[in-house]
Amino acid sequence: MKYTVVSSAEFTYPDIWEYPSASSRADTFAARGSYATFQVLLGDRNTADVDVSFGRLPDGAEPEVYTLTPIVVERNHGIEPDQRKPHYPERVAPYLLYDCLRTFDGTLDLTNGFGGIYVSIKIDESAAPGDYDSSIVIDGVEIPLHLKIYSAKIPAETLKVIIGYRENFVEYHHVEAGSEEFLELRRKYLAMLRRSRQNMQYVSWPKITALGNNKWEFDFAPLLAQIKRYEEAGFPYFQLGSIGGRRSWHEPTIIIYGGMDAMSYEAYCFLSQYIPALQKFLEENDLLERAYMGVADEPNDFNCTTFRALCGLIHKLGPKIRLLDAMSYGNLHGALDVWVPLNAEYDKHMAEIETLRDNGSEIWHYVCCGPREYSYINRFMDYPLLSTRYLHWGNYKYNLTGYLHWAANCYQPGQDPFKLNCPEHHNADAVCYLPAGDTHIVYPGTDGPWMSIRLEASRESTEEYELLCELAKTDKAKADAICDKVFKSFKEVEYDVNAFIENKKALLEALSE
């Protein structure tokens, strides 16, 4: 049987056999409370059927198997041929990429006789630390498996992570909203996002009834029910419905509920009723410290003055409500409580943004269809997988306490994410094509959601953030040195996968001493 074992820290492809981390044996490791992971590529197959089993594993180590499913990367949108540089892109499209991790059913997804599996061994917090020799047996061929369990444990979550989740999966799974099938799918999607350590969700507005004469009535019961549903699924934090939005990227107007100009008398009447009612609702339900509210996503130079005025009005009417928005650097100083700049914007305007922290604000970071410029990391399919993995090393490096991305499963109209990954996207009066993978990090599978290997990289990155923070409590110099060895800035990271693996081991060893 032709096979090779590859680290889960690098992308694999159905037409490439040689990889920097490739080996004839599975050497894997993990902290307690995490997962030990690797990929096995299989070649020269004449059947998709495959038998996978494991030798004796220690107590508290439970293996999971997924089928590597190839995904089409049709183009390197946003990177012209004359702009190409090392890792930008990692590979010239079109090509097939093993990004999707399908539920394993005893079969492979073969491409010209090649396929593969992803193995994730869940390590319980109570598992005994040590070195264990075992095996993974594929079609009767025994592959040596060495598992090292470190005594270090993954700490409790402190990093806030929100990635936009939609229930548009009804059209992909062909179920009726509200049905038993729908509710089971919702449970699976939310459980998958919690596995990745996402702990924050977008929630809706309350039910609003116009009474006439600039009077409105607010029913918060549907919003509370939605929040309770997410809490039961393990999400303690929430992003409330954004107050406003834009009609155009090139005008100063911000519109709020019902299309009102945010600076109009009618809008003032609305806000003077809604914001105090919302603050009261948050207080009564113990949500003030766990909920944030957007004002008008990604303000720019055209609407910045209106944005600042609107934020000031909201702060006056609801001084306890914390305001959070994704933004690029601009004339927005003092408007928000939580600033979420693009990682490239933070890098370019670090001194100015840090003055906001000095004055009591919290700083996160985000990525979306940008940055799409040489060297800055993002979670795109045509970047190295380590680019996704390093996102939360940036959180540690710069003490950025949260992370936002707009899309967990935000497929665009007519998009088949297995075949189309640079879809057309509409936002107000702007129309663009998105880089591969920007719309999703979860796939709509035949039996429910399927993870991506990028989602797994994101999970590991959040865990590494917590591990670095934990080490910093007792030896900040060592934690900083481990971080700096592979992550120097959002535009300078180490793409040698073996160097990264050794550095991760050094982190776990430092915490296990």
N, C-alpha and C positions, 0 to 999 in steps of 0.2 A: 504494500500500500504506500502510495506517495503522499507524504504529509510534511508540513512544517508548522511549528508553533511560533506565534508572533505576539508580542506584547499588545495589551489593550490601549497603549498610549500612542499607537500610530494607526493611521488608516490602512486598510487592505483593499485589494482589488482582485476581480476574477481573472485578470490577465497578467498579473505580476506575481512572481514566485519568490524573488529575493528581497529581503527586508533587513534593515540594520539590526533589529532585535531578534531575527529568526534563529530558531534552535531546534534540535531534534528531541528536546525534552521540555516539559512544562515546569519552569521554575517560577513560582508565584508566591506572593506574600501579602499580608494585610495587618492592620491594627484590629483589635477586637471591636466589634460593633460595625465593621465595614465588610467589604467583599474582596476576595482574591480573584483576579480576573485574567483571562488570556484568550487568544483566538487560535483555532487550529484550522489551517487551510488543507484541503484534500484535493488531490489531482488524479488525472487519468481514470475518472469514474465512468462506468458504463451503466450505472443505476443511481437513482436519487435516494433509494432506501439506504439507511445507515443505522447501525446499532451502536449506541454509546452507553458505557457503564463506567463505574469507578471502583478502584480498589478501596481498601479500608481507609476511611478518613477519620480524624479524631472527633471525639464528641464535640458537638457545637459547631461543626463544619458541614453545611448542607449545600450540595451542588445544584445549580440551575443551569440548564442548557438552552441556547437559542440558536436558530438557524440564521446565518449571515445571508441577507437578501440584497441583491444588487439594485442600486438606484441609479437612474440616469442623471448625469450632470451634463446638460446639453451645451452649455457654453460658459465661458468665464466672463459673465457680464460685468462691465465696468473696468475691465483690464484690456487695453488695446495691445496688439502684438508688440508694438515698439516700447511698451511700458513694462514688459515682463522682466522680473528679477528673481533671484533665488527665493523660493517659497511663495512667490507672488506671480502667478498661482503656483500651488504645489504640483499641479499637473494640468497640461493643456487639454481643454475639452474639445470634442465630446468623449466621454468615457463612462464606464460603470464603476460605482463605488459601493463597498460594503458599509453602508451607513445604517441600514434597518436591521433590527434584531427581531426576527419573527419567532413566534411561539413554536418551540420544537415539537414536531409530531412524528419523529422518526424518519424525516426526509430532509434532503438538501435542496437548495435552489441552484441547479447546475447551469453553468455557462461554459460551453465547449468542454464538458467533462470536468470542470473545476467547481468546487463549492467550499463551504466551511461552516464552522460552528463557533459560537461565543460561549465561554464558560465563565460563570460567576459563582464563586463559592462563598456563601454567606457565613460569616464568622460571628458567632454569638459572643456577647460581652463576657459570658462566663467561661468561654473556651480556655483551655490551659495553654499558656504560651509555650512555644517550642518549635523544633524542626521535625517535620513529619514526611516520611517517604511513602508514597502511594503510587497510583497509576491511573491513567484514563485509558480505557480499552475501547478502540473503535474498530468495528468489524473484526474482532478477535485479535487485533494488533495492540499490544501493550506498549503504551507510551509512558516513560517515567514521569512522575509528577512529584515535585518537591514543594511542600507547603510550609512556609515559615509564618507562624503567628506571633506577632510582637505583643508584649505585655501592655503596650500603650493602648488606650481606649479612645474612640472618637468622642470628643467632648459634646456636651449639649449645644444646640444651635444658638448662636448669637447673631450671625449674619442674616439680614433680611433679604429674601429672594422672591421676586415676583416676575413671572413669565406669563404672558397673556393666554388664558385658556378660554376657549369658546365651546359652546354646545352645538356647533354647526355639524357635529358628527352624525346628526340624524340622516343627512343626505348621503353620507359615505357608508353608513351601516344599515341604511334602509329600515329605520325603525320610526315609530310614531312618538313624538314628544310626549313625555308623561307616562308612557307604557312601562311595563315591568322590564322589558328589554332595554329601554332607554335608561331607566334608573340603575340597572346593573352596569351598563356602559359608563354612566357617570361615575359610579363607584370605582370602576377600574381606572378610568382616566385620572381621577383625583388620587387614587392610591399610587399610581405610577409617578405622578408629580411629587407626592410626598416622599417616595423612595429616593428621588433626586434631591431631597432636602429643600424643596420649595416650601415656603411657610407663609406665603401671603397671596391673596386673591383679589382680583377686581370684583366689585359688587355694584349693583344697580342703584338707580335713584329710588326714592319712595314713590308711592302712587300719589300723583298730584291732581287735584281737581280745581279748575278755575271757577270762582264764584261770581265773577263780574266785579266791576268797579275797583280793579286792581287788588282783589282779595283772592287768596288761594287757601286750599285745605290740603294738609299733608297726612297721608296714612303710611306710617313706618312699619306696619306689620309685615308686608311682603319682603321688605329689606331685612328686617330682623330674622325672618324665616330663612332667607338665603344665607345670612351670616351664620346662623345656628347650624345649617347644613354643612358649611365649610368647616366650622369649628369641630363638628363631629367627625369630619374627615381628617382632622389634625392640623388645620390651618388657623393659627392664632391672630394673624395680622390681615388688614384689609385696606384696599384703596377704593375710596368712595367715588361715585360717578363724578366726572369732571364738570365743573360749573359751566365752562364755556368752550368755544371752539372758533374756527375761522371759516369764512366763506372763500377767502383767497389768501395765498401766501404773500401777497403784495399790497395789502391794505391794512390800515391800523385798527379796523373794527374787530372786536370780539363779540360774538353772539352768545347769548345764554338761552335758557329754557324757552322754547316756543319761537325762537328766532329774534328775540329782543336784543337790541343794541345794548351792550353791557353798561354804557354810560348814559342811558336814557332814564327818564323819570320812572317809567313803567318797570324797568329792570331794578331800579332802586327799591321800588315798592315790593317787588318779588323777593329780592335778597333780604330786605329788612324783616320779612316774615319767615323765609325759608332758613336762613342761616341760624337765627336763635333757636328755631324749632329743632334743627339738626343737632346743634350743640347740646340741647336738653336731652334729645334722644340718646346721644353718645354717652352723656353723663349717667343717665338712668340705667344704661345697659353695660356699664363698666367698659366702654370702648374708647374713651378719649386717648388712652396711651397705646391703643392697638390699631387705631384707624387714622388714615391720612386722606386728604382730599386734593384732587387735581384742580387746577384753575383753568388753564388753556394750554394743552400739550405743545411743547416745543415752540415757545414764543421766540420771535425774531426781531430784527431791527425795525421792521415795519409796525409791529403792534406792541413794542416793549413799553411805551408810555401808558397805553391803555391797560396793559397787563399789570403794571406796577400800581396803577390807580385802583384796579379791580381787587388786587391782593390787599391793598390798604383798606378798602371798604369791607372786605370779608373779615380781616383781622379786627376791625372795629366792631362789627356785628357779632362775631363769634371768636373772641380772642383765644379760646382754648383749643380751637380746631387747628391742627397742624397741616400746612399746605405743602404739597410735594409736586414737582413737575420735572419731566425730562426737558433738557434745554442745552443749547449751545451757549458759549460764552457771549455775553452782550450786555447792554445797558439795563440790567435787571436787578442791580444790587439792592439788597434789603427786602425783596418782595416775598421770598419763600422761607419756610422753616427747614425744609429738606431739599437740597439741591442735587439734581441727578444729571451731571454733565456727561456727554460722550467721553469715553476714555481718552480719545485724542484731544478733545477740548480741555479736559483736565490737565493733560500733559503739556499742552501749549500755554495754558493760562493758570498754572498751578499757584503762583504767588497771589494772583488776584482772587482766585476761588478760595484759597485758604484764609483770606481775610474774612470771608463769610463765616467760616468755622470759628474764627477768633471772636466773632460777634454773636456766637451762640447757635449758629446753624449746624445742621448735620449734613455730611457730604456722602453721596453714593456715587455710582457710575452706571452707565448703560452703553449698550451697542444696539444697532439695528441694521438698516441697509448701509450705514456708515459706522465707523470710518471704513472707507474702501480706498485706502492709500497705502503705499508701500510701507511695510514693516509693522504697522499697527495691527494688533491682534483683534480677531473677531471669530465668530463661530461658523463661518462659511464652510461649505463642503469642499471648496477648492483651495482652502488653506490647510496647513498641517493640522492634524487632530490636536497637537499640543497647543495650538493657538486657542482653542476652546478651553483646554486644561488650565492655561495660565490666567484666565480671566479673574479668578478669585485670589490668585497670588497678588494681583494688583490691589485687591481690597486690603490684603494684609500690608503690603508695602507702604500704602499711603493712608492707612486707617480709614478706609471708605467702608461705611458700616452697612451698605445695602447694594443691591444689584437689580437692574430692571432690563427686561427685554419684552418687546411687544407681542411676541408670537411663540406660543407652544404648539398650537395647531390652527393657526390663522390662514388656512388655505384660501387662495383667492378664487373668485367665481370661475368654475370650469376647470380648476387645477387638479390634475392627478399627481400627487406628490411622489409617486413611484416613477413617473415618467417626465414630469415637468417641474423644474425647480428654479427657473428664472421667470416667474409669471409677471404679467402686467399688473400694476398696482395703482389705485386711484386714491388720492388724499386731497380733499378740497378741490382746488383747480389744478393740482399737479398730477401728472401721469408719468410713470416711470416703469422700468423693469427692475426686478429685485435680484441681487446676487443669490447664487445657489444656496438653499437651506435657510434663507432669512425668514421664510414664512412658517417654519415648523421645526420642531425637534422631537415630535411624536408622530407616528404614522397610523392611519386608520386601517387596522388589520382586519382579517376576515372573522376573527373571534374576539375582537376588542382592540384596544390600542396596542401598538408595538413600539417599544423603545427604539431610539437611535443610539448609536455608539457615542454620538455627541452628547446625548443626555447623560450617559454614563460618565463621560469625561467631565461634564458639568457637576455631577454628584461628587466625583472624586475631588474636584477642585474646591467645592465648598468644604469637604472634609479636611483638605489640606490647609485651608484658611484657618479652621478651628484648631488644627494641630499646631500650626505656627503660633497662633495666639496663645495656646496653652503653654508651649515652650517659652514664649516671651515672658510669661509670668514669673519664671524662675531664672531664665537666662536669655534676656532679650538680645544680647550681642550674638549668641549662637543662632537664635532664630533668624535674626537679620542676615547673618552670614549665609545661612542655608538658603534663604530667599534670594539674596543677591547673586548667589552662584549661578542661578538659572533665570532669574527674573530681575532685570535691572531697571526696566521701565516698560510702559505699554507698547513701546516700539523697539525694545531690545530684549529679546528672550533667547534662550538656548534651545535650538531645535535638534540637537543630538539626542535621540531618544534614549540611548544607553546612559548618557550623562545624566539625563533627567531621572531615570530609574534609580541610579546609584545615589542621587541626591535625595530622592524620596526615602530610600532606605536609611540614609543618614538622619533624616528627620525623625523617623520612627525609632531608630536606635537611640537618639538623644532623649526621646521621651520615655524610652523603656529602661533607661539606666537606673 
